[in-house]
Amino acid sequence: MASKLLALLALVASPAALAADRGTTERLRDLETEIGKIGSEVEDTRLNFTERSGLIGVGEARRRYEDAVYGYLVGDFQSAATGFYILVQSRALGNAELARDSEWYLAECLFELGNLRTSEEAFRSIVDTGSKHPYFADAVRRNLEVYALIGDDAAFTSYYNTYIVTGRVPATDLVNYTLAKSFVRRGELPRAKALFDAIGSSSPYYTRGRYQLGVLMIQERNLPAAIAEFKKVEGTPVSDADQKRIQELAVLALGRLHYETGDFAAASAYYDRIDRGSGEFADKLYESVWSFVKQERYEAALGQVDSFLAAFPEHRYTAQMKVLQGHLHMKLKQYDAARKSYEEVVEAYTPVAMRLDDLSQGTTQARQFLERIGDTGGTSGLPPYALETLIGRDDVSRAMKAYLDVSQTRQDLEDAERIVADLETALSGDADTLGMFVAARNQLTTMRGAALAMRARLLQAEIAYLKGKSSGGTKSELAALGREVETAGGADAPLDSGVSVATDKLLVYEAQVREVQQRAFRVQQVAEEYTASGRSIAEVLSSGSTKLSPADQERIRGELEVARKDLAAAVVELESLQSEVTRRKIMRTVEAGSVREDSGARAQNLATLQTLRDRLATYRRGVQDTDSASIYAQIDRLWSALDTLEATSTEAARVVATGEARETQAVRQRLAATAQKVTELRRDLEAESANTEAVAARVVLGGLRELRTQFESDVIDADKGIVDVYWLRKSETGEEQDLLIEQQAKMLQELNDRFRIIRENLDR
């Protein structure tokens, strides 16, 4: 007995045994770290596909939420609305607070985009939730504003009586301000004035309220009262950019009001207070010119005109200012400068008038004009200031918006129809349909394979430890046992070798598809460059700088239009190639489109590894020293952790499979409903668009003709100015000649008188 104890102590104390202990400890520590990491990833996957009521898991939903909020904050309401719509419809946000925020942001984005009917539905959905919704009061306020904008008096009255009169929504300054604006739109001016007047001077809405009161006073032709209101705004300290802009508008209004009342000096003083950095600077320069003209301060007026033309060479006031510049030179008897100004007007505006004449021949030309400016506004052949003048007309602006809205809706419907068709194709199969589920399943399969490999590594670590403590035949038996573990699957890779092979195959195909999509993107860029070149050529044709005949110009325009449409269709096809749906359709044709786990083989592997572990228990009993108990305890704990990981990953795989089946069916149902809705929208659009486009074309045609008349009138005025300059020059020359003749006659008379005296003296 003593000899055995001594041998054991010698073995424990040997350097080889100590090295084995350290090596085993390090291997077990590494395994523990890896098991913890994979366990955490599996648990995240399980939770992500458990805490969800739609296609998007909580983690992905929060990332999308952050992206959408960023888009909202930078004013990209279109993309933000799309992001919030997906979050709201999928109900993917597990955090109730973020879900409520998404509902509000979606409604606000729709409101900012001018989709009033749709925003009304979104706000109403919040209101219907009840006062427990954090945005309940704001949604009531917004819907009152929407109802006023769309003229739904019945809904406005119902909301007002239900929520405001009853006190369910407190009448804050913001609510009062919104209600007052709504009453203005409804024509209930006394109620509006009372609410504006109720906003106290300490409120951030005070300057806005007083400004609106001033506007109402102008409408009532009570100019002294309007001046008093605007002066209140002028004298109020401002704390942010919005209040500063309101104050600038009030100062501009004061200038206008004093102009209207004939106090031109005061008007000029107010105009001078608006600096170059203000958004109202162009209006300030333009209006101050006329203030100086009224005061007959022509030098000052001319200086303002020069400043305006230098600062705003392409503004909608530019044409008028250029003509006025010549008139002011005439007033100041600066005839050479006047002639130069008039000649510049004739040179610049004659081609504009001619182009407007081409565009205003009929509704066909007006429609073509609308289609061209729908691209970029650069192919109309009109300079920016002429286009801005046209769009500045309220009727033309609304008509153009209606026409372009119809065009955009038609394009959106075409995109929706293409996406629906793609999705129907993608959902036609029974498996590997939804990308996020495929990715989750692949990830789980890989992690479960790694967990099997860690069982083998754990057995190898224990075998290495026991070999370091053993000798002779026992050591040989342990080495043989280690080879069995390697045969069962190996310690450094997942036991299911098909996982890595299938994954590598998918990656190769994926890279090839991505390369094709990148090439499609590059071809798309070339197509867009050619489209831009076509627009440039069209602009040259429209500018009148070409020597081609009108017939050739029109023929080239037609060919360019055909090429533009062909390129636009090609770009749409290229964009479709680059889409994620197309990639999924292609990848579904790849053999072994996702990594599938062989459950039978896995069960066999687990059983084999468990048997090998049971056999190791015999060898454990032969190695018992001061450290072995803790080593064995750590190994057992890690094995237990792997058992837990097995159960967790199995449950996660079940959750993913169940969720995929459920959501695939839900997506098919939603897709069917969406396809039906798209069909209905297409029918409605075709029923309404023809009339809308026809009316818009007629309105724009009228605007083009009036603008043509305006520019033709400017050219005629300039021509008259040139004639006036030459006439005055001729008159001045004639007057000088008459004076010389008169002086000459006087001199001749004096000479005659002298000679008469001489002759008389001679006669004597």
C-alpha positions in Angstrom: 0.0 0.0 0.0 2.8 2.4 0.9 4.6 1.6 -2.3 1.5 2.4 -4.4 1.1 5.7 -2.5 4.7 6.6 -3.2 4.4 5.8 -6.9 1.3 8.0 -7.1 3.0 10.9 -5.4 5.9 10.5 -7.8 3.6 10.6 -10.7 1.8 13.6 -9.5 5.0 15.5 -8.9 6.6 14.7 -12.2 7.1 17.5 -14.8 5.1 15.6 -17.4 2.1 15.4 -15.0 2.3 19.1 -14.2 2.4 20.0 -17.9 -0.6 17.8 -18.5 -2.5 19.6 -15.8 -1.7 23.0 -17.2 -2.5 22.0 -20.8 -5.8 20.4 -19.7 -6.8 23.5 -17.8 -6.1 25.8 -20.7 -8.0 23.5 -23.1 -11.0 23.4 -20.8 -10.9 27.2 -20.3 -11.0 27.7 -24.1 -13.8 25.3 -24.5 -15.8 27.0 -21.8 -15.4 30.3 -23.6 -16.5 28.8 -26.9 -19.5 27.1 -25.3 -20.6 30.3 -23.7 -20.3 32.2 -26.9 -22.3 29.7 -29.0 -24.8 29.3 -26.2 -25.4 33.1 -26.2 -25.8 33.2 -30.0 -28.2 30.3 -29.9 -30.2 31.9 -27.2 -30.3 35.2 -29.2 -31.6 33.3 -32.2 -34.2 31.6 -30.1 -35.4 34.8 -28.6 -35.3 36.6 -31.9 -37.7 34.1 -33.4 -39.8 33.7 -30.3 -40.3 37.4 -29.4 -41.8 38.3 -32.8 -45.2 38.5 -34.4 -44.0 38.9 -38.0 -41.1 38.4 -40.3 -38.7 40.7 -38.5 -37.1 39.7 -35.2 -36.5 42.1 -32.4 -32.9 42.8 -33.1 -33.4 43.5 -36.8 -36.5 45.5 -36.0 -34.6 47.8 -33.6 -31.9 48.4 -36.2 -34.5 49.3 -38.8 -36.2 51.6 -36.3 -32.9 53.5 -35.7 -32.4 53.8 -39.5 -36.0 55.1 -40.0 -35.7 57.6 -37.1 -32.4 58.9 -38.7 -34.2 59.3 -42.1 -37.0 61.2 -40.4 -34.6 63.5 -38.6 -32.7 64.4 -41.8 -36.0 65.0 -43.7 -35.9 61.8 -45.8 -39.6 61.2 -45.2 -40.0 58.7 -48.1 -37.5 56.1 -46.9 -38.4 56.8 -43.2 -42.1 56.2 -44.0 -41.3 52.9 -45.7 -39.2 51.8 -42.7 -41.9 52.7 -40.1 -44.6 51.1 -42.2 -42.8 47.8 -42.2 -42.3 48.0 -38.5 -45.9 48.9 -37.8 -47.3 46.3 -40.2 -45.0 43.5 -39.0 -45.6 44.4 -35.3 -41.9 43.3 -34.9 -40.8 45.7 -32.2 -40.9 43.9 -28.9 -40.5 47.2 -27.0 -44.0 48.7 -26.6 -42.6 52.2 -26.4 -40.7 51.9 -29.7 -43.7 50.4 -31.3 -45.9 53.4 -30.3 -43.1 55.7 -31.5 -43.1 54.0 -34.9 -46.9 54.5 -35.3 -46.5 58.2 -34.6 -43.5 58.6 -36.9 -45.3 56.8 -39.7 -48.3 59.1 -39.5 -46.0 62.2 -39.3 -44.0 61.0 -42.4 -47.2 60.5 -44.4 -48.4 64.0 -43.3 -45.1 65.6 -44.4 -45.2 63.8 -47.7 -48.7 65.3 -48.3 -50.5 61.9 -48.2 -53.3 63.4 -46.1 -55.8 60.7 -46.5 -53.3 58.0 -45.6 -51.9 60.0 -42.7 -55.5 60.5 -41.4 -55.9 56.8 -41.2 -52.6 56.4 -39.3 -53.5 59.2 -36.9 -57.0 57.8 -36.4 -55.5 54.4 -35.6 -53.5 56.0 -32.7 -56.6 57.9 -31.5 -58.7 54.7 -31.6 -56.2 53.1 -29.3 -57.3 55.5 -26.6 -55.7 57.9 -24.2 -53.2 55.2 -23.1 -51.3 55.8 -26.3 -48.5 58.3 -25.6 -49.3 60.2 -28.8 -53.1 60.3 -28.4 -53.4 64.0 -27.9 -51.0 64.8 -30.7 -52.8 62.5 -33.1 -56.1 64.2 -32.2 -54.5 67.6 -32.9 -53.0 66.4 -36.2 -56.2 64.9 -37.4 -58.1 68.2 -36.8 -55.5 69.8 -39.0 -55.8 67.1 -41.6 -59.6 67.4 -41.7 -59.3 71.2 -42.1 -56.9 70.7 -45.0 -59.0 68.2 -46.9 -62.3 70.1 -46.1 -63.9 67.3 -44.1 -66.2 69.5 -42.0 -68.2 66.6 -40.5 -65.1 64.8 -39.2 -63.6 68.0 -37.9 -66.7 68.9 -36.0 -67.0 65.4 -34.6 -63.3 65.3 -33.4 -63.6 68.8 -32.0 -66.7 68.1 -30.0 -65.5 64.6 -28.9 -62.0 65.5 -27.8 -61.5 69.2 -27.3 -64.9 70.4 -26.0 -65.1 67.5 -23.6 -61.6 68.2 -22.3 -60.3 64.7 -23.2 -57.4 66.5 -24.9 -56.1 69.5 -22.9 -56.1 72.8 -24.8 -52.3 73.5 -24.8 -50.8 76.3 -26.8 -49.9 73.9 -29.5 -53.4 72.5 -29.7 -54.8 76.1 -29.7 -52.5 77.1 -32.4 -53.4 74.1 -34.5 -57.1 74.6 -33.9 -56.8 78.3 -34.8 -55.2 77.4 -38.2 -57.9 74.8 -38.8 -60.6 77.4 -38.1 -58.9 79.8 -40.5 -59.1 77.1 -43.3 -62.7 76.6 -42.4 -63.5 80.3 -42.6 -64.4 80.6 -38.9 -62.2 83.7 -38.4 -63.6 85.0 -35.0 -62.9 81.6 -33.4 -59.5 81.5 -35.0 -58.6 85.0 -33.7 -59.7 84.2 -30.2 -57.5 81.1 -30.1 -54.5 83.0 -31.6 -55.0 85.8 -29.1 -55.1 83.3 -26.2 -51.5 82.3 -26.7 -49.4 84.0 -24.0 -46.2 85.9 -24.6 -44.1 83.3 -22.8 -45.2 80.5 -25.2 -43.0 79.4 -28.1 -46.1 79.7 -30.3 -46.6 83.4 -29.4 -44.8 84.9 -32.4 -46.6 82.5 -34.7 -50.0 83.3 -33.3 -49.4 87.1 -33.5 -48.1 86.7 -37.1 -51.3 84.8 -38.0 -53.4 87.5 -36.4 -51.6 90.1 -38.5 -52.4 88.1 -41.6 -56.1 87.9 -40.6 -56.1 91.7 -40.1 -54.8 92.2 -43.6 -57.6 90.0 -45.0 -60.1 92.3 -43.1 -58.3 95.4 -44.6 -57.5 96.6 -41.1 -54.0 97.6 -41.9 -53.2 99.7 -38.8 -54.2 96.6 -36.6 -52.1 94.4 -38.8 -49.1 96.7 -38.4 -49.6 96.6 -34.6 -49.6 92.7 -34.6 -46.5 92.5 -36.8 -44.7 95.0 -34.5 -45.4 92.7 -31.6 -43.6 89.9 -33.5 -40.8 92.2 -34.5 -40.1 93.2 -30.8 -40.2 89.7 -29.3 -36.9 87.9 -28.6 -36.5 84.7 -30.6 -34.8 81.5 -29.4 -34.7 79.2 -32.5 -34.5 79.3 -36.3 -38.3 78.9 -36.8 -39.1 82.0 -34.6 -36.4 83.9 -36.4 -38.0 83.2 -39.7 -41.4 84.2 -38.4 -39.8 87.5 -37.2 -38.2 88.1 -40.7 -41.6 87.5 -42.3 -43.1 90.0 -39.9 -40.5 92.6 -40.8 -41.1 92.0 -44.5 -44.9 92.3 -43.9 -44.2 95.7 -42.2 -42.3 96.9 -45.2 -45.2 95.8 -47.5 -47.8 97.4 -45.3 -46.0 100.7 -45.1 -45.6 100.6 -48.8 -49.4 100.1 -49.2 -50.1 103.0 -46.9 -47.8 105.3 -48.8 -45.1 105.6 -46.2 -42.3 104.6 -48.6 -39.5 105.8 -46.4 -40.7 103.6 -43.5 -41.1 100.7 -46.0 -37.5 101.1 -47.1 -36.3 101.2 -43.5 -38.0 97.8 -42.8 -36.7 96.3 -46.0 -33.2 97.3 -45.1 -33.4 95.2 -41.9 -33.5 91.9 -43.8 -30.0 90.8 -44.4 -28.4 88.7 -47.2 -28.6 85.5 -45.1 -32.4 85.6 -44.9 -34.6 83.4 -47.0 -36.6 86.5 -47.7 -33.7 88.4 -49.2 -34.8 88.1 -52.8 -38.3 89.5 -51.9 -36.7 92.3 -49.9 -34.6 93.4 -52.8 -37.4 93.2 -55.3 -39.9 95.1 -53.2 -37.5 97.7 -52.0 -36.9 98.6 -55.7 -40.5 99.7 -56.1 -40.4 101.5 -52.8 -37.5 103.6 -54.1 -39.3 104.1 -57.5 -42.3 105.4 -55.6 -40.1 107.9 -53.9 -38.5 108.8 -57.2 -35.2 107.8 -55.8 -34.1 106.3 -59.1 -30.4 106.0 -58.3 -31.2 103.9 -55.2 -33.8 101.9 -57.1 -31.2 101.2 -59.8 -28.7 100.1 -57.2 -31.2 97.6 -55.8 -31.9 96.3 -59.3 -28.2 95.8 -59.9 -27.8 94.0 -56.5 -30.8 91.8 -57.3 -29.5 90.7 -60.7 -26.1 90.0 -59.3 -27.5 87.9 -56.5 -30.3 86.2 -58.4 -29.5 85.9 -62.1 -32.0 83.0 -62.5 -34.9 84.1 -60.3 -38.5 84.4 -61.3 -38.3 88.2 -60.8 -35.2 88.4 -63.0 -37.0 89.1 -66.3 -39.0 92.0 -64.8 -35.9 93.4 -63.1 -33.9 93.5 -66.4 -36.6 95.5 -68.2 -36.9 97.8 -65.2 -33.1 98.3 -65.2 -33.4 99.8 -68.7 -36.3 102.1 -67.7 -34.3 103.4 -64.7 -31.4 104.2 -66.9 -33.7 106.1 -69.1 -35.1 108.0 -66.1 -31.6 109.0 -65.2 -30.8 109.9 -68.9 -28.1 107.2 -69.0 -29.0 106.4 -72.6 -26.1 104.2 -73.5 -26.6 102.0 -70.4 -30.3 101.9 -71.1 -29.8 100.8 -74.7 -27.4 98.1 -73.5 -29.9 96.8 -70.9 -32.7 96.8 -73.5 -30.5 94.9 -76.0 -29.6 92.3 -73.4 -33.4 91.8 -72.7 -34.1 91.3 -76.4 -31.2 89.0 -76.8 -32.0 86.9 -73.8 -35.8 86.8 -74.0 -36.5 86.4 -77.7 -35.5 82.7 -77.7 -37.4 82.2 -74.5 -40.6 83.7 -76.1 -40.0 81.5 -79.1 -39.6 78.4 -77.0 -42.8 79.3 -75.1 -44.6 79.7 -78.4 -43.5 76.2 -79.4 -44.6 74.7 -76.0 -48.0 76.5 -76.1 -49.3 75.3 -79.5 -51.7 72.9 -77.9 -52.4 70.3 -75.2 -50.2 67.7 -76.9 -47.2 70.0 -76.5 -48.2 70.9 -72.9 -48.4 67.1 -72.1 -44.9 66.6 -73.5 -43.7 69.6 -71.5 -45.1 68.0 -68.3 -43.5 64.7 -69.1 -40.1 66.3 -69.7 -40.1 68.4 -66.5 -41.2 65.3 -64.6 -37.7 63.8 -65.2 -35.5 66.7 -64.0 -37.0 69.9 -65.2 -33.9 70.3 -67.4 -35.4 69.2 -70.8 -38.1 71.9 -71.1 -35.8 74.2 -73.0 -36.7 77.1 -70.6 -34.2 78.9 -68.5 -34.6 78.4 -64.7 -36.1 81.8 -64.1 -38.8 81.2 -66.7 -39.6 77.8 -65.4 -39.7 79.2 -61.9 -42.1 82.0 -63.0 -44.4 79.4 -64.5 -44.4 77.1 -61.5 -44.8 80.1 -59.3 -48.4 80.5 -60.5 -50.7 78.8 -58.0 -53.0 77.2 -60.6 -50.1 75.9 -62.7 -48.2 74.6 -59.6 -51.3 72.6 -58.5 -51.9 71.3 -62.0 -48.3 70.2 -62.4 -48.3 68.5 -59.0 -51.5 66.6 -59.9 -50.1 65.5 -63.3 -46.7 64.4 -61.8 -48.5 62.7 -58.9 -50.5 60.6 -61.4 -47.3 59.8 -63.3 -45.5 58.9 -60.1 -48.5 56.8 -58.9 -48.4 55.0 -62.3 -44.7 54.3 -61.8 -45.2 53.1 -58.3 -48.0 50.8 -59.4 -45.7 49.4 -62.1 -43.0 48.8 -59.5 -45.6 47.2 -57.1 -46.9 44.9 -59.9 -43.3 43.8 -60.7 -42.5 43.2 -57.0 -45.8 41.2 -56.5 -44.9 39.1 -59.6 -41.4 38.5 -58.2 -42.7 37.6 -54.8 -45.3 35.2 -56.2 -42.5 33.4 -58.1 -40.3 33.4 -55.0 -43.1 32.0 -52.8 -44.2 29.3 -55.4 -42.0 26.6 -53.8 -42.4 24.8 -50.5 -39.0 25.4 -48.9 -36.3 27.9 -48.5 -38.7 30.8 -49.1 -38.0 33.4 -46.5 -34.4 34.6 -46.4 -34.2 35.4 -42.7 -35.4 31.9 -41.7 -33.0 30.3 -44.1 -30.2 32.3 -42.6 -31.2 31.4 -39.1 -31.5 27.7 -39.9 -28.1 27.7 -41.6 -26.6 29.5 -38.5 -28.2 27.1 -36.1 -27.0 24.1 -38.1 -23.5 25.4 -38.1 -23.6 26.1 -34.4 -25.0 22.7 -33.6 -22.3 21.1 -35.7 -19.7 23.1 -33.7 -21.3 21.9 -30.4 -20.9 18.3 -31.5 -17.3 19.0 -32.3 -16.8 20.5 -28.9 -18.0 17.3 -27.3 -15.3 15.5 -29.2 -12.7 18.1 -28.1 -13.9 17.7 -24.5 -13.3 14.0 -24.7 -9.9 14.5 -26.3 -9.0 16.9 -23.5 -9.9 14.3 -20.8 -8.1 11.6 -22.7 -5.0 13.7 -22.9 -5.2 14.5 -19.2 -5.6 10.8 -18.3 -2.7 9.8 -20.6 -0.5 12.3 -18.8 -1.3 10.6 -15.5 -1.1 7.0 -16.8 1.6 4.6 -18.1 2.1 1.3 -19.9 -1.0 -0.5 -21.2 -3.4 2.0 -19.8 -1.8 4.7 -21.8 -2.0 2.6 -24.9 -5.7 1.9 -24.3 -6.4 5.6 -23.9 -4.5 6.4 -27.1 -6.7 3.9 -28.9 -9.8 5.4 -27.4 -8.6 8.8 -28.7 -8.5 7.4 -32.2 -12.0 6.2 -31.8 -13.1 9.8 -30.9 -11.3 11.1 -34.0 -13.0 8.4 -36.2 -16.3 9.5 -34.7 -15.9 13.0 -36.1 -12.7 14.8 -35.1 -12.0 17.5 -32.6 -11.5 20.5 -34.8 -14.5 20.5 -37.2 -18.3 19.9 -37.0 -19.1 16.2 -37.2 -21.6 16.9 -40.0 -19.1 17.5 -42.8 -21.9 18.2 -45.2 -22.5 21.5 -43.4 -19.2 23.0 -44.4 -19.3 21.6 -47.9 -22.8 23.0 -48.6 -21.9 26.3 -47.0 -18.8 26.6 -49.3 -20.9 25.8 -52.3 -23.5 28.4 -51.4 -20.8 31.0 -50.9 -19.4 30.4 -54.4 -22.8 30.7 -56.0 -23.6 33.7 -53.9 -20.4 35.5 -55.1 -21.2 34.7 -58.7 -24.7 36.2 -58.4 -23.4 39.3 -56.6 -20.9 39.8 -59.4 -23.6 39.7 -62.1 -25.7 42.2 -60.0 -22.6 44.5 -59.8 -22.2 44.3 -63.6 -25.9 45.1 -64.0 -25.4 48.1 -61.7 -22.4 49.3 -63.8 -24.5 48.9 -67.0 -27.3 50.8 -65.4 -24.9 53.7 -64.6 -23.9 53.8 -68.3 -27.5 53.9 -69.3 -28.2 56.7 -66.9 -25.2 58.6 -68.4 -26.6 58.2 -71.9 -30.0 59.4 -70.6 -28.3 62.5 -69.2 -26.6 63.1 -72.5 -29.9 62.9 -74.2 -31.3 65.5 -71.9 -28.3 67.8 -72.6 -28.9 67.4 -76.4 -32.6 68.2 -75.9 -31.6 71.3 -74.0 -29.3 72.4 -76.8 -32.1 71.9 -79.3 -34.6 73.8 -77.1 -32.2 76.7 -76.5 -32.2 77.8 -80.1 -28.4 77.8 -80.3 -28.5 75.1 -83.1 -28.6 75.8 -86.8 -30.8 72.8 -87.5 -34.1 73.5 -89.2 -37.3 73.3 -87.0 -38.3 70.0 -88.8 -34.9 68.4 -88.1 -35.0 69.6 -84.5 -38.4 68.1 -84.0 -37.3 64.8 -85.7 -34.3 64.6 -83.4 -36.4 65.4 -80.4 -38.7 62.5 -81.3 -35.8 60.1 -81.7 -34.4 61.3 -78.4 -37.7 60.7 -76.7 -37.9 57.1 -78.0 -34.3 56.5 -76.9 -35.0 58.0 -73.5 -38.0 55.7 -73.0 -36.0 52.6 -74.2 -33.2 53.5 -71.8 -35.7 54.1 -68.9 -37.1 50.6 -69.6 -33.6 49.1 -69.6 -32.8 50.8 -66.3 -35.9 49.3 -64.8 -34.9 45.8 -65.9 -31.4 46.3 -64.6 -32.7 47.5 -61.3 -34.9 44.3 -61.2 -31.7 42.2 -61.8 -30.1 43.9 -58.8 -33.0 43.2 -56.4 -32.9 41.0 -53.4 -35.9 39.1 -54.7 -34.1 38.2 -57.9 -31.1 37.0 -56.0 -33.4 34.7 -53.9 -35.0 33.4 -57.0 -31.7 32.5 -58.5 -30.3 31.0 -55.3 -33.4 28.8 -54.9 -32.3 27.0 -58.1 -28.9 26.1 -56.5 -28.7 22.6 -55.3 -28.8 22.4 -51.5 -30.1 25.9 -51.3 -29.7 25.8 -47.5 -27.8 23.7 -45.1 -30.0 20.9 -43.9 -29.2 18.9 -40.8 -29.4 15.1 -40.8 -31.3 14.5 -37.6 -30.7 10.7 -37.7 -26.9 11.1 -38.2 -26.8 13.7 -35.4 -28.6 11.4 -32.9 -26.1 8.6 -33.8 -23.1 10.9 -33.3 -24.5 12.0 -29.9 -25.0 8.4 -28.9 -21.5 7.4 -30.0 -19.8 10.3 -28.1 -21.9 9.5 -25.0 -20.7 5.8 -25.1 -17.1 6.9 -25.4 -17.5 9.2 -22.4 -19.0 6.3 -20.4 -16.0 4.2 -21.2 -13.7 7.0 -19.9 -15.3 6.7 -16.5 -13.4 3.5 -15.9 -10.1 5.2 -16.5 -11.0 8.1 -14.2 -11.2 5.7 -11.3 -7.5 4.8 -11.9 -6.4 8.4 -11.7 -7.3 10.0 -8.4 -5.1 12.8 -7.0 -5.4 16.2 -5.5 -6.2 18.0 -8.8 -8.2 15.3 -10.6 -11.4 16.0 -8.7 -11.5 19.6 -9.8 -10.6 18.6 -13.4 -13.3 16.0 -13.5 -15.8 18.4 -12.0 -15.0 21.0 -14.7 -15.3 18.5 -17.5 -18.6 17.3 -16.2 -19.9 20.8 -15.9 -18.9 21.5 -19.5 -20.5 18.3 -20.7 -23.7 19.4 -18.9 -23.4 22.8 -20.5 -23.2 21.1 -23.9 -26.3 19.1 -23.0 -28.1 22.3 -22.2 -26.8 23.8 -25.4 -28.2 20.8 -27.3 -31.6 21.3 -25.8 -31.6 25.0 -26.4 -30.5 24.8 -30.0 -33.0 22.0 -30.7 -35.7 24.3 -29.3 -34.4 27.2 -31.3 -34.5 25.1 -34.5 -38.1 24.1 -33.7 -39.0 27.8 -33.2 -37.4 28.8 -36.5 -39.1 26.0 -38.4 -42.5 26.8 -36.8 -42.1 30.5 -37.4 -41.1 29.9 -41.1 -44.1 27.8 -41.8 -46.4 30.3 -40.1 -44.9 33.4 -41.6 -44.7 31.9 -45.1 -48.4 31.3 -45.0 -49.0 34.7 -43.6 -46.9 36.3 -46.3 -48.7 34.4 -49.0 -52.0 35.7 -47.6 -50.8 39.3 -47.3 -49.3 39.0 -50.8 -52.6 37.9 -52.2 -54.4 40.8 -50.5 -51.7 43.2 -51.7 -52.0 41.9 -55.3 -55.7 42.4 -55.2 -55.3 46.0 -53.8 -52.7 46.8 -56.5 -55.2 45.6 -59.1 -57.9 47.8 -57.7 -55.6 50.7 -57.5 -54.6 50.2 -61.2 -58.3 50.2 -62.1 -59.0 53.4 -60.1 -55.9 55.1 -61.5 -56.9 54.4 -65.1 -60.4 55.7 -64.4 -59.3 59.0 -62.8 -55.9 59.7 -64.4 -57.2 60.6 -67.9 -59.4 63.4 -66.7 -56.7 64.6 -64.2 -54.0 64.7 -66.9 -56.3 66.4 -69.4 -57.2 69.2 -66.9 -53.6 69.6 -65.8 -52.5 69.9 -69.5 -55.1 72.6 -70.2 -54.1 74.6 -67.1 -50.4 74.4 -67.9 -51.1 75.3 -71.5 -52.9 78.4 -70.3 -49.9 79.2 -68.0 -47.4 78.7 -70.9 -49.4 81.0 -73.1 -49.6 83.7 -70.5 -45.9 83.4 -69.8 -45.2 83.6 -73.5 -47.3 86.8 -73.6 -45.3 88.2 -70.7 -42.0 87.5 -72.3 -43.1 88.8 -75.6 -44.3 92.0 -73.8 -40.9 92.3 -72.2 -39.2 92.0 -75.5 -41.6 94.6 -77.0 -41.0 96.9 -74.1 -37.2 96.5 -74.6 -37.6 97.2 -78.3 -39.6 100.3 -77.6 -36.9 101.3 -75.1 -34.2 101.0 -77.8 -36.3 103.1 -80.2 -36.8 105.7 -77.4 -33.1 105.9 -76.9 -32.4 106.4 -80.6 -35.3 108.9 -80.8 -34.0 110.9 -77.9 -30.5 110.8 -79.4 -31.9 112.0 -82.7 -34.0 114.7 -81.0 -31.0 115.9 -79.1 -29.0 116.0 -82.3 -31.8 117.9 -84.1 -32.1 120.4 -81.3 -28.3 121.0 -81.5 -28.5 121.5 -85.2 -31.5 124.0 -84.9 -29.5 125.9 -82.3 -26.5 126.1 -84.6 -28.6 127.3 -87.5 -30.2 129.9 -85.3 -26.8 131.0 -84.0 -25.5 131.1 -87.6 -28.5 133.2 -88.7 -27.8 135.6 -85.9 -24.2 135.8 -86.9 -25.2 136.4 -90.6 -27.6 139.1 -89.4 -24.9 140.8 -87.4 -22.6 140.6 -90.4 -25.3 142.0 -92.7 -25.9 144.8 -90.2 -22.2 145.6 -90.1 -21.9 145.5 -93.9 -25.1 147.7 -94.1 -23.4 150.3 -91.9 -20.2 150.1 -94.0 -22.2 150.4 -97.3 -24.1 153.3 -95.9 -20.9 155.0 -94.9 -19.4 154.2 -98.3 -22.4 155.7 -100.0 -21.9 158.9 -98.2 
